[in-house]
Structures are given as C-alpha cells and as structure tokens.
Amino acid sequence: MNGPDEIRSLADAIETLDRLKDEFFDEPEWTSHKFPFGLWFRGHSRADAEWGLEPRVFRRCLPSPGNEPGCWDETNVYEHLKLRAPSHEQTYHSTFDWLCLMQHYSVPTRLLDWSESILFALYFAVRDDPDMPGELIALNAKHLNRKSKKRPTISTAESGHVIIRAEMATTRSLRKLRMRETIKKALHEDPVDLDDDWLECCRQPIAVFPRRLNERMVFQTSVFTLHGGKVYSPEMKLHYAQYDRIPPPITLERVEQENQGRILKRYRIPQAAKEKILDSLFRLGIHEAMLFPEVDRQAGYFQRLWWYGDKD
C-alpha cells in the first residue's frame, strides 16, 4: 500500500479493512459482537468537502443561486414532505422512519448516510469529481454511542435516544418538544441513559441501525448517524426566544476531537486512482444500477455497459 492513510486500489481497501480490525477490535465494546459489526463507511468524492460530516439540513453553505449562505427550515421540510407523500404512511410510521425515506430521496435531513460495506462507500468516493481527490471515512459506531449515549450498543428506531433526536426535526419550539407524548415516553423508557441532562446529551450524534423499508436501503446496506440539536435562521430566531430554542448541534468532528481519534479514520483517494477503482468496482457488480434499484436510475449503468467507442 502507498501509505497508511491512502487508498489507490481495491487491494488497498481490503488491507485497510484488515488494519481497522486490529485498531478497533481490541476495544471492550466489540466483545459482544463479531467484527466488523458496528464498523461503518462513508465516501466523499471531494476530500476537502466544505460541509465535512454535517448532515445536509445543518449545512450553512448551500447550492443556492449566487451561493448565498443560509439554512433550511427543517420543520417545514419534514411536514411538507409528509403532506405530499401520504401514500407512504402505510409503511413509514415513526418520525425516524420518515427521515430515512426523506434521506434516500435527497430531501435534506439530520441523518448522515453510512454503509456497512467498505466497497459501497468506496464507490461514492470515486464516482464523481474525477479531477479531485476523494476520501473514505471509517466510523467506529459502537465507540461513538459509548460517548454519546453512555452505551456501546447500536441504536434502533425504538430507542429513546433516536426518538428524541428525530422529534427535534418536527418542531422549532423547545416547549412543544418537551410536551410531546413521544418525548415523555422516551424519557420514561430510557431512564438510565436519559437523565435530567437529556437535552444536552441529545445534541450529540448517535449511530442508528434503521429498518430498511425500501430496496435502496437494503442494497446499500444503509446505516445512519442521527444528529441532534437544531439550526435556526436569523428570521426564525426573532420568533423564538432563547429559552424556547432547541440548542445547537454538537458535530461528529467535535466528538471525534474529544476522543482522540477513536471514532473516525480517514483515507485519501488520489484523483489518479479514481477511474481504476471505479472500473474495478464495476467489474465486481458494484455500480449505479445495483445501488439504486429504481428504474429511473438504471440509465447510467446501461450507458456504461453497452456503449462502444470507435476504438472498441
């Protein structure tokens, strides 16, 4: 391999996985599960992505006309989507389930995508921006949860920690958040983890294994970090007094800094290696048509597979 923090081929990726086993597997929280359960991956096509590991709904630099900084009205995004997609109510019941649906159809949410497969994450790291270096990121999900919710277990949709962070998407008012029956139930069912300081605790991101309720989530082996807190625009702040605002998010990078590199590992992918890796993944059956099973996403695969250039 060319360097401990660089990936130039699929062989390098496999070697990286072997090293991660040595680095993460010797921790106490791995003892109840076989490796690599809880080791998740994410790919960035640009190693210098300005948003880092912030979920899209919290990002300040948005692709608006003129690249004007701003923020999403997260609550309106959530409620409006539910009004426009009522046919999904038979499948998606909880707030967290709805956020999962929104995330996989490019609606901005407080979720950040990860995969259990290093190869799937590698695909997303190399498929775009061929003239820029990419990045592969490994997440020790169990260690993140040890720090964010005092237990190394991976959360599920029923967890009080998940319910509280998800419900933060549905309201701008701290008073209304506290009054929700879902919040009261969550605090009652997770009394050990969620004490009087639950609001401060729930500003931090946690690792969640979702119900994979659609084919895309199944094919991509989707898992998520669910981020807490709330971002308010200057206009929103005029309508909500400081005491009635949900506190701001604590970023994944900040949790990582406080834990001295035990949560995240980053690997650079040189731009010169992207095309070779993408071609190798294609030969292994990892491509757009496999990861995005919807009919409208098959075109890219067909064009790559059945195009014959003059030199062919």
C-alpha positions, 0 to 999 in steps of 0.5 A: 500500500502507498501509505497508511492513510491512502487508498489507490486500489481495491487491494488497498481497501481490503488491507485497510479493512484488515488494519481497522480490525486490529485498531478497533477490535481490541476495544471492550465494546466489540466483545459482544459482537463479531467484527466488523459489526458496528464498523461503518463507511462513508465516501466523499468524492471531494476530500476537502468537502466544505460541509465535512460530516454535517448532515445536509439540513445543518449545512450553512453553505448551500447550492443556492443561486449566487451561493448565498449562505443560509439554512433550511427550515427543517420543520417545514421540510419534514411536514411538507414532505409528509403532506405530499407523500401520504401514500407512504404512511402505510409503511413509514410510521415513526418520525425516524422512519420518515427521515430515512425515506426523506434521506434516500430521496435527497430531501435534506435531513439530520441523518448522515448516510453510512454503509456497512460495506467498505466497497459501497462507500468506496464507490461514492468516493470515486464516482464523481469529481474525477479531477479531485481527490476523494476520501473514505471515512471509517466510523467506529459506531459502537465507540461513538454511542459509548460517548454519546449515549453512555452505551456501546450498543447500536441504536434502533428506531425504538430507542429513546435516544433516536426518538428524541433526536428525530422529534427535534426535526418536527418542531422549532419550539423547545416547549412543544418538544418537551410536551410531546407524548413521544418525548415523555415516553422516551424519557420514561423508557430510557431512564438510565441513559436519559437523565435530567441532562437529556437535552444536552446529551441529545445534541450529540450524534448517535449511530442508528441501525434503521429498518430498511423499508425500501430496496435502496436501503437494503442494497446499500446496506444503509446505516445512519448517524442521527444528529441532534440539536437544531439550526435556526435562521436569523428570521426564525430566531426573532420568533423564538426566544432563547429559552424556547430554542432547541440548542445547537448541534454538537458535530461528529468532528467535535466528538471525534476531537474529544476522543482522540481519534477513536471514532473516525479514520480517514483515507485519501483517494488520489484523483489518479486512482479514481477511474481504476477503482471505479472500473474495478468496482464495476467489474465486481457488480458494484455500480449505479444500477445495483445501488439504486434499484429504481428504474429511473436510475438504471440509465447510467449503468446501461450507458456504461455497459453497452456503449462502444467507442470507435476504438472498441 
